[in-house]
């Protein structure tokens, strides 16, 4: 959703002579609309965007086209989000700190139909044994999962609302739904659940 980041990726990718950027979007809703219009070979989505999150858009795209090749992009190497994205069907997860050479390799792998995760992230996922976390959070929507992770990390409703650019009332609604779906009664239980499944570390 940041213009300067899009410009950088566009310059890098088109500079290889192998890619053409057919559309750019400033938020998730626009990104989904442009996906439907252009049907790109590869879609790159930021995890954190204003309004509709990248995970939401990923889920919408794959419900519309199960063969869509979607690459998730984030400034955070947050393994819970990596696992969630891959579980939902993303082809790759790329950090914004990635070296250009790795970016080109990852995009080439996705273009050829292969899935790609940075080796460092993959190793951490294996070491932390969180690759199966989606089993108990499948009941949560992507937005509810984001709220769940933020609450587990001790963030307040106000902090979550500001970070996700939604109202505190909406965050409260998501929190209530998370509690109901996971059958937990308070934030202490929520945190213990997140620690037990190694989504966060104590």
TORKOL-4160 file (C-alpha; in steps of 0.2 Angstrom, whole numbers, padded with zeros to 4 digits, m for minus):
202
<pt num="1" X="0000" Y="0000" Z="0000"/>
<pt num="2" X="0015" Y="0012" Z="0001"/>
<pt num="3" X="0019" Y="0020" Z="m0016"/>
<pt num="4" X="0038" Y="0020" Z="m0014"/>
<pt num="5" X="0038" Y="0002" Z="m0010"/>
<pt num="6" X="0028" Y="m0002" Z="m0026"/>
<pt num="7" X="0039" Y="0009" Z="m0036"/>
<pt num="8" X="0054" Y="0000" Z="m0030"/>
<pt num="9" X="0047" Y="m0018" Z="m0033"/>
<pt num="10" X="0041" Y="m0012" Z="m0050"/>
<pt num="11" X="0058" Y="m0005" Z="m0055"/>
<pt num="12" X="0067" Y="m0021" Z="m0049"/>
<pt num="13" X="0055" Y="m0033" Z="m0058"/>
<pt num="14" X="0053" Y="m0024" Z="m0074"/>
<pt num="15" X="0072" Y="m0021" Z="m0074"/>
<pt num="16" X="0074" Y="m0040" Z="m0077"/>
<pt num="17" X="0065" Y="m0039" Z="m0094"/>
<pt num="18" X="0055" Y="m0054" Z="m0088"/>
<pt num="19" X="0040" Y="m0046" Z="m0080"/>
<pt num="20" X="0027" Y="m0032" Z="m0084"/>
<pt num="21" X="0017" Y="m0024" Z="m0070"/>
<pt num="22" X="m0001" Y="m0024" Z="m0076"/>
<pt num="23" X="m0009" Y="m0015" Z="m0061"/>
<pt num="24" X="m0005" Y="m0007" Z="m0044"/>
<pt num="25" X="m0017" Y="m0005" Z="m0029"/>
<pt num="26" X="m0016" Y="0006" Z="m0014"/>
<pt num="27" X="m0027" Y="m0005" Z="m0003"/>
<pt num="28" X="m0034" Y="m0022" Z="m0002"/>
<pt num="29" X="m0051" Y="m0019" Z="m0009"/>
<pt num="30" X="m0043" Y="m0010" Z="m0025"/>
<pt num="31" X="m0031" Y="m0025" Z="m0026"/>
<pt num="32" X="m0045" Y="m0038" Z="m0027"/>
<pt num="33" X="m0055" Y="m0028" Z="m0040"/>
<pt num="34" X="m0039" Y="m0026" Z="m0051"/>
<pt num="35" X="m0035" Y="m0045" Z="m0049"/>
<pt num="36" X="m0053" Y="m0049" Z="m0056"/>
<pt num="37" X="m0050" Y="m0036" Z="m0070"/>
<pt num="38" X="m0033" Y="m0041" Z="m0075"/>
<pt num="39" X="m0031" Y="m0059" Z="m0070"/>
<pt num="40" X="m0012" Y="m0057" Z="m0067"/>
<pt num="41" X="0000" Y="m0072" Z="m0068"/>
<pt num="42" X="0007" Y="m0067" Z="m0051"/>
<pt num="43" X="m0001" Y="m0056" Z="m0038"/>
<pt num="44" X="0010" Y="m0048" Z="m0024"/>
<pt num="45" X="0000" Y="m0044" Z="m0008"/>
<pt num="46" X="0006" Y="m0034" Z="0007"/>
<pt num="47" X="0001" Y="m0042" Z="0024"/>
<pt num="48" X="m0004" Y="m0026" Z="0032"/>
<pt num="49" X="m0014" Y="m0014" Z="0022"/>
<pt num="50" X="m0027" Y="m0001" Z="0025"/>
<pt num="51" X="m0045" Y="m0008" Z="0026"/>
<pt num="52" X="m0045" Y="m0025" Z="0020"/>
<pt num="53" X="m0029" Y="m0035" Z="0025"/>
<pt num="54" X="m0018" Y="m0045" Z="0014"/>
<pt num="55" X="m0024" Y="m0061" Z="0022"/>
<pt num="56" X="m0042" Y="m0056" Z="0018"/>
<pt num="57" X="m0038" Y="m0053" Z="0000"/>
<pt num="58" X="m0028" Y="m0069" Z="m0002"/>
<pt num="59" X="m0043" Y="m0079" Z="0004"/>
<pt num="60" X="m0055" Y="m0070" Z="m0007"/>
<pt num="61" X="m0043" Y="m0072" Z="m0022"/>
<pt num="62" X="m0041" Y="m0091" Z="m0019"/>
<pt num="63" X="m0060" Y="m0093" Z="m0017"/>
<pt num="64" X="m0062" Y="m0085" Z="m0034"/>
<pt num="65" X="m0047" Y="m0094" Z="m0042"/>
<pt num="66" X="m0040" Y="m0109" Z="m0033"/>
<pt num="67" X="m0025" Y="m0109" Z="m0046"/>
<pt num="68" X="m0020" Y="m0091" Z="m0043"/>
<pt num="69" X="m0002" Y="m0088" Z="m0039"/>
<pt num="70" X="m0001" Y="m0076" Z="m0024"/>
<pt num="71" X="0015" Y="m0070" Z="m0016"/>
<pt num="72" X="0013" Y="m0062" Z="0002"/>
<pt num="73" X="0025" Y="m0048" Z="0006"/>
<pt num="74" X="0028" Y="m0041" Z="0024"/>
<pt num="75" X="0040" Y="m0031" Z="0033"/>
<pt num="76" X="0039" Y="m0043" Z="0047"/>
<pt num="77" X="0046" Y="m0061" Z="0048"/>
<pt num="78" X="0032" Y="m0066" Z="0059"/>
<pt num="79" X="0031" Y="m0085" Z="0058"/>
<pt num="80" X="0012" Y="m0086" Z="0064"/>
<pt num="81" X="0008" Y="m0075" Z="0049"/>
<pt num="82" X="0019" Y="m0084" Z="0037"/>
<pt num="83" X="0011" Y="m0101" Z="0042"/>
<pt num="84" X="m0006" Y="m0093" Z="0041"/>
<pt num="85" X="m0002" Y="m0086" Z="0023"/>
<pt num="86" X="0005" Y="m0103" Z="0017"/>
<pt num="87" X="m0010" Y="m0113" Z="0025"/>
<pt num="88" X="m0022" Y="m0102" Z="0016"/>
<pt num="89" X="m0013" Y="m0106" Z="m0001"/>
<pt num="90" X="0000" Y="m0092" Z="m0004"/>
<pt num="91" X="0014" Y="m0098" Z="m0016"/>
<pt num="92" X="0027" Y="m0088" Z="m0007"/>
<pt num="93" X="0031" Y="m0077" Z="0008"/>
<pt num="94" X="0044" Y="m0063" Z="0005"/>
<pt num="95" X="0051" Y="m0051" Z="0018"/>
<pt num="96" X="0053" Y="m0033" Z="0012"/>
<pt num="97" X="0071" Y="m0034" Z="0018"/>
<pt num="98" X="0074" Y="m0048" Z="0005"/>
<pt num="99" X="0090" Y="m0046" Z="m0007"/>
<pt num="100" X="0085" Y="m0043" Z="m0025"/>
<pt num="101" X="0093" Y="m0059" Z="m0031"/>
<pt num="102" X="0082" Y="m0069" Z="m0019"/>
<pt num="103" X="0067" Y="m0059" Z="m0025"/>
<pt num="104" X="0071" Y="m0064" Z="m0043"/>
<pt num="105" X="0073" Y="m0082" Z="m0038"/>
<pt num="106" X="0057" Y="m0082" Z="m0028"/>
<pt num="107" X="0047" Y="m0075" Z="m0042"/>
<pt num="108" X="0054" Y="m0086" Z="m0055"/>
<pt num="109" X="0050" Y="m0101" Z="m0044"/>
<pt num="110" X="0032" Y="m0095" Z="m0042"/>
<pt num="111" X="0031" Y="m0092" Z="m0060"/>
<pt num="112" X="0035" Y="m0110" Z="m0064"/>
<pt num="113" X="0022" Y="m0116" Z="m0052"/>
<pt num="114" X="0033" Y="m0119" Z="m0037"/>
<pt num="115" X="0031" Y="m0113" Z="m0019"/>
<pt num="116" X="0045" Y="m0103" Z="m0010"/>
<pt num="117" X="0049" Y="m0098" Z="0008"/>
<pt num="118" X="0065" Y="m0090" Z="0013"/>
<pt num="119" X="0076" Y="m0104" Z="0020"/>
<pt num="120" X="0079" Y="m0094" Z="0036"/>
<pt num="121" X="0060" Y="m0092" Z="0039"/>
<pt num="122" X="0057" Y="m0110" Z="0034"/>
<pt num="123" X="0071" Y="m0116" Z="0047"/>
<pt num="124" X="0063" Y="m0106" Z="0061"/>
<pt num="125" X="0046" Y="m0113" Z="0057"/>
<pt num="126" X="0053" Y="m0130" Z="0058"/>
<pt num="127" X="0062" Y="m0127" Z="0074"/>
<pt num="128" X="0047" Y="m0119" Z="0082"/>
<pt num="129" X="0036" Y="m0133" Z="0076"/>
<pt num="130" X="0022" Y="m0121" Z="0072"/>
<pt num="131" X="0018" Y="m0127" Z="0054"/>
<pt num="132" X="0002" Y="m0135" Z="0060"/>
<pt num="133" X="m0005" Y="m0120" Z="0069"/>
<pt num="134" X="m0019" Y="m0117" Z="0057"/>
<pt num="135" X="m0027" Y="m0133" Z="0063"/>
<pt num="136" X="m0035" Y="m0124" Z="0079"/>
<pt num="137" X="m0036" Y="m0107" Z="0071"/>
<pt num="138" X="m0045" Y="m0113" Z="0055"/>
<pt num="139" X="m0062" Y="m0106" Z="0063"/>
<pt num="140" X="m0055" Y="m0089" Z="0063"/>
<pt num="141" X="m0056" Y="m0077" Z="0048"/>
<pt num="142" X="m0040" Y="m0069" Z="0043"/>
<pt num="143" X="m0045" Y="m0052" Z="0051"/>
<pt num="144" X="m0049" Y="m0062" Z="0067"/>
<pt num="145" X="m0033" Y="m0071" Z="0067"/>
<pt num="146" X="m0023" Y="m0054" Z="0066"/>
<pt num="147" X="m0033" Y="m0048" Z="0081"/>
<pt num="148" X="m0029" Y="m0064" Z="0090"/>
<pt num="149" X="m0011" Y="m0063" Z="0087"/>
<pt num="150" X="m0010" Y="m0045" Z="0092"/>
<pt num="151" X="m0020" Y="m0048" Z="0108"/>
<pt num="152" X="m0009" Y="m0063" Z="0112"/>
<pt num="153" X="0006" Y="m0051" Z="0111"/>
<pt num="154" X="m0002" Y="m0039" Z="0124"/>
<pt num="155" X="m0008" Y="m0025" Z="0113"/>
<pt num="156" X="m0022" Y="m0015" Z="0118"/>
<pt num="157" X="m0038" Y="m0013" Z="0108"/>
<pt num="158" X="m0033" Y="0005" Z="0104"/>
<pt num="159" X="m0016" Y="0000" Z="0098"/>
<pt num="160" X="m0024" Y="m0014" Z="0087"/>
<pt num="161" X="m0036" Y="m0002" Z="0080"/>
<pt num="162" X="m0023" Y="0011" Z="0076"/>
<pt num="163" X="m0011" Y="m0002" Z="0068"/>
<pt num="164" X="m0025" Y="m0010" Z="0058"/>
<pt num="165" X="m0034" Y="0006" Z="0053"/>
<pt num="166" X="m0051" Y="0001" Z="0060"/>
<pt num="167" X="m0062" Y="0007" Z="0074"/>
<pt num="168" X="m0060" Y="0001" Z="0092"/>
<pt num="169" X="m0078" Y="m0005" Z="0091"/>
<pt num="170" X="m0073" Y="m0016" Z="0077"/>
<pt num="171" X="m0058" Y="m0023" Z="0086"/>
<pt num="172" X="m0069" Y="m0026" Z="0101"/>
<pt num="173" X="m0081" Y="m0036" Z="0090"/>
<pt num="174" X="m0067" Y="m0046" Z="0082"/>
<pt num="175" X="m0061" Y="m0050" Z="0100"/>
<pt num="176" X="m0078" Y="m0056" Z="0106"/>
<pt num="177" X="m0079" Y="m0068" Z="0090"/>
<pt num="178" X="m0062" Y="m0074" Z="0093"/>
<pt num="179" X="m0066" Y="m0078" Z="0112"/>
<pt num="180" X="m0082" Y="m0087" Z="0107"/>
<pt num="181" X="m0075" Y="m0097" Z="0092"/>
<pt num="182" X="m0060" Y="m0103" Z="0103"/>
<pt num="183" X="m0070" Y="m0105" Z="0118"/>
<pt num="184" X="m0060" Y="m0095" Z="0129"/>
<pt num="185" X="m0066" Y="m0083" Z="0143"/>
<pt num="186" X="m0052" Y="m0070" Z="0145"/>
<pt num="187" X="m0036" Y="m0063" Z="0138"/>
<pt num="188" X="m0025" Y="m0074" Z="0150"/>
<pt num="189" X="m0033" Y="m0089" Z="0142"/>
<pt num="190" X="m0030" Y="m0082" Z="0125"/>
<pt num="191" X="m0012" Y="m0079" Z="0129"/>
<pt num="192" X="m0009" Y="m0096" Z="0136"/>
<pt num="193" X="m0017" Y="m0104" Z="0120"/>
<pt num="194" X="m0005" Y="m0094" Z="0109"/>
<pt num="195" X="0010" Y="m0099" Z="0119"/>
<pt num="196" X="0005" Y="m0118" Z="0120"/>
<pt num="197" X="0004" Y="m0118" Z="0101"/>
<pt num="198" X="0020" Y="m0108" Z="0099"/>
<pt num="199" X="0012" Y="m0093" Z="0090"/>
<pt num="200" X="0021" Y="m0082" Z="0103"/>
<pt num="201" X="0035" Y="m0086" Z="0115"/>
<pt num="202" X="0034" Y="m0082" Z="0133"/>
